């Protein structure tokens, strides 16, 4: 989830550079008590075997619509629908 603060956080240019970050890299914030740690967000590597088929995409979209309407289905029903 992305949240916007009332004011931007300004970090000196040298800090992300020393951490190996580049313009456009995404980061995540971790909070422990009053300490905030800024970590590079892991880049997701997509492989061909990870790609959904057209039918799987439709099933996912149907599920997203059901969730938006407040409906839910069991994991068993989802697996059965994908197996068809």
Backbone as CSV, one residue per row, in Angstrom:
resi,resn,N_x,N_y,N_z,CA_x,CA_y,CA_z,C_x,C_y,C_z
1,UNK,0.845,-1.162,0.000,0.000,0.000,0.000,0.895,1.231,0.000
2,UNK,0.553,2.201,-0.792,1.317,3.440,-0.865,0.572,4.519,-0.106
3,UNK,1.269,5.208,0.757,0.664,6.317,1.490,1.496,7.555,1.237
4,UNK,0.839,8.681,1.192,1.522,9.948,0.982,1.539,10.716,2.288
5,UNK,2.714,11.181,2.673,2.838,12.003,3.863,2.522,13.439,3.500
6,UNK,2.347,14.262,4.506,2.059,15.664,4.265,3.201,16.383,3.578
7,UNK,4.416,15.924,3.778,5.584,16.560,3.166,6.521,15.473,2.674
8,UNK,7.276,15.742,1.602,8.207,14.725,1.106,9.368,14.525,2.074
9,UNK,9.959,13.352,2.003,11.160,13.072,2.773,12.347,13.374,1.861
10,UNK,13.265,14.188,2.333,14.423,14.571,1.527,15.648,13.828,2.069
11,UNK,16.351,13.137,1.161,17.553,12.392,1.519,18.705,12.959,0.705
12,UNK,19.810,13.242,1.364,20.974,13.771,0.647,21.371,12.803,-0.458
13,UNK,21.777,13.308,-1.589,22.093,12.518,-2.780,23.123,11.421,-2.516
14,UNK,24.074,11.673,-1.650,25.136,10.704,-1.386,24.618,9.447,-0.685
15,UNK,23.567,9.572,0.095,23.081,8.429,0.885,22.580,7.297,-0.007
16,UNK,21.620,7.518,-0.911,21.183,6.409,-1.764,22.289,5.931,-2.704
17,UNK,23.144,6.837,-3.130,24.248,6.453,-4.016,25.173,5.476,-3.297
18,UNK,25.509,5.761,-2.038,26.357,4.860,-1.258,25.683,3.507,-1.046
19,UNK,24.352,3.497,-1.026,23.600,2.254,-0.838,23.397,1.514,-2.159
20,UNK,23.877,2.105,-3.262,23.742,1.450,-4.562,22.395,1.659,-5.221
21,UNK,21.629,2.615,-4.736,20.312,2.899,-5.324,20.459,3.847,-6.498
22,UNK,19.561,3.687,-7.458,19.543,4.567,-8.630,18.178,5.237,-8.726
23,UNK,18.122,6.312,-9.484,16.856,7.016,-9.695,15.823,6.028,-10.234
24,UNK,14.643,6.033,-9.639,13.566,5.141,-10.076,13.495,3.835,-9.300
25,UNK,14.555,3.481,-8.556,14.497,2.271,-7.732,13.425,2.449,-6.660
26,UNK,12.757,1.368,-6.351,11.736,1.423,-5.304,12.344,0.972,-3.984
27,UNK,11.856,1.558,-2.912,12.319,1.207,-1.576,11.113,0.890,-0.705
28,UNK,11.388,0.188,0.390,10.327,-0.049,1.362,10.826,0.420,2.719
29,UNK,9.888,0.820,3.546,10.200,1.320,4.871,9.818,0.256,5.889
30,UNK,10.733,-0.017,6.805,10.451,-0.944,7.896,10.572,-0.163,9.195
31,UNK,9.601,-0.370,10.066,9.560,0.382,11.315,9.684,-0.574,12.486
32,UNK,10.571,-0.253,13.399,10.736,-1.015,14.635,10.845,0.000,15.761
33,UNK,9.788,0.116,16.519,9.757,1.152,17.558,9.813,2.517,16.901
34,UNK,10.826,3.284,17.257,10.971,4.625,16.677,12.053,4.672,15.617
35,UNK,12.482,3.500,15.136,13.536,3.433,14.121,12.922,3.070,12.777
36,UNK,13.231,3.847,11.750,12.759,3.591,10.388,13.961,3.169,9.550
37,UNK,13.850,2.001,8.914,14.906,1.511,8.038,14.388,1.544,6.611
38,UNK,15.166,2.096,5.701,14.789,2.157,4.291,15.591,1.091,3.562
39,UNK,14.870,0.150,2.928,15.506,-0.984,2.253,15.158,-0.946,0.765
40,UNK,16.101,-1.344,-0.111,15.728,-1.471,-1.525,14.673,-2.556,-1.650
41,UNK,13.653,-2.279,-2.426,12.597,-3.262,-2.639,13.126,-4.326,-3.591
42,UNK,12.918,-5.586,-3.231,13.417,-6.691,-4.050,12.781,-6.631,-5.435
43,UNK,13.603,-6.792,-6.451,13.092,-6.805,-7.818,12.581,-8.199,-8.120
44,UNK,11.413,-8.268,-8.691,10.812,-9.557,-9.013,11.279,-9.975,-10.399
45,UNK,11.812,-11.153,-10.478,12.242,-11.701,-11.754,11.107,-12.563,-12.292
46,UNK,10.650,-12.245,-13.492,9.554,-12.985,-14.104,10.132,-13.930,-15.143
47,UNK,9.799,-15.194,-14.996,10.241,-16.191,-15.950,9.045,-16.622,-16.788
48,UNK,9.324,-17.185,-17.962,8.251,-17.609,-18.867,7.294,-18.561,-18.179
49,UNK,7.808,-19.447,-17.332,6.935,-20.415,-16.664,6.034,-19.741,-15.624
50,UNK,6.350,-18.492,-15.247,5.530,-17.750,-14.291,4.358,-17.033,-14.956
51,UNK,4.330,-16.998,-16.273,3.312,-16.258,-16.997,1.980,-17.008,-16.970
52,UNK,0.908,-16.270,-16.719,-0.420,-16.873,-16.683,-0.960,-17.060,-18.095
53,UNK,-1.739,-18.117,-18.264,-2.443,-18.299,-19.532,-3.618,-17.333,-19.561
54,UNK,-4.233,-17.167,-20.718,-5.384,-16.271,-20.853,-6.520,-16.711,-19.932
55,UNK,-6.747,-18.000,-19.833,-7.812,-18.513,-18.960,-7.498,-18.243,-17.488
56,UNK,-6.231,-18.384,-17.110,-5.851,-18.103,-15.721,-6.025,-16.626,-15.407
57,UNK,-5.695,-15.765,-16.358,-5.877,-14.322,-16.164,-7.365,-14.021,-15.943
58,UNK,-8.238,-14.644,-16.746,-9.680,-14.438,-16.578,-10.138,-14.886,-15.194
59,UNK,-9.630,-16.032,-14.732,-10.012,-16.540,-13.411,-9.555,-15.578,-12.311
60,UNK,-8.350,-15.033,-12.460,-7.841,-14.079,-11.475,-8.709,-12.824,-11.475
61,UNK,-9.054,-12.322,-12.660,-9.904,-11.119,-12.759,-11.277,-11.359,-12.126
62,UNK,-11.849,-12.548,-12.376,-13.139,-12.879,-11.745,-13.006,-12.860,-10.225
63,UNK,-11.905,-13.423,-9.725,-11.680,-13.435,-8.283,-11.519,-12.036,-7.713
64,UNK,-10.815,-11.177,-8.440,-10.650,-9.795,-7.986,-11.993,-9.084,-7.914
65,UNK,-12.842,-9.310,-8.919,-14.178,-8.701,-8.911,-15.005,-9.202,-7.734
66,UNK,-14.911,-10.503,-7.448,-15.642,-11.062,-6.310,-15.171,-10.410,-5.005
67,UNK,-13.880,-10.243,-4.858,-13.357,-9.611,-3.645,-13.839,-8.176,-3.520
68,UNK,-13.872,-7.449,-4.644,-14.370,-6.065,-4.616,-15.831,-6.008,-4.176
69,UNK,-16.587,-7.036,-4.542,-18.006,-7.080,-4.141,-18.181,-7.649,-2.734
70,UNK,-17.079,-8.031,-2.089,-17.164,-8.568,-0.744,-17.465,-10.054,-0.704
71,UNK,-17.392,-10.714,-1.854,-17.640,-12.149,-1.921,-16.317,-12.887,-1.774
72,UNK,-16.388,-14.134,-1.337,-15.168,-14.935,-1.270,-15.505,-16.380,-1.610
73,UNK,-14.483,-17.120,-1.997,-14.643,-18.541,-2.298,-13.517,-19.293,-1.610
74,UNK,-13.710,-20.579,-1.423,-12.683,-21.374,-0.759,-11.508,-21.606,-1.712
75,UNK,-10.351,-21.900,-1.142,-9.174,-22.207,-1.952,-9.437,-23.442,-2.806
76,UNK,-10.147,-24.422,-2.273,-10.480,-25.636,-3.029,-11.284,-25.275,-4.286
77,UNK,-12.247,-24.360,-4.166,-13.042,-23.941,-5.330,-12.168,-23.239,-6.377
78,UNK,-11.230,-22.456,-5.908,-10.323,-21.765,-6.834,-9.490,-22.792,-7.589
79,UNK,-8.919,-23.753,-6.880,-8.093,-24.786,-7.520,-8.919,-25.598,-8.515
80,UNK,-10.149,-25.946,-8.145,-11.017,-26.701,-9.050,-11.308,-25.900,-10.315
81,UNK,-11.568,-24.598,-10.166,-11.867,-23.758,-11.333,-10.648,-23.644,-12.246
82,UNK,-9.453,-23.555,-11.679,-8.245,-23.448,-12.494,-7.926,-24.758,-13.203
83,UNK,-8.337,-25.868,-12.608,-8.044,-27.179,-13.207,-8.926,-27.484,-14.407
84,UNK,-10.017,-26.751,-14.530,-10.941,-26.998,-15.653,-10.405,-26.491,-16.945
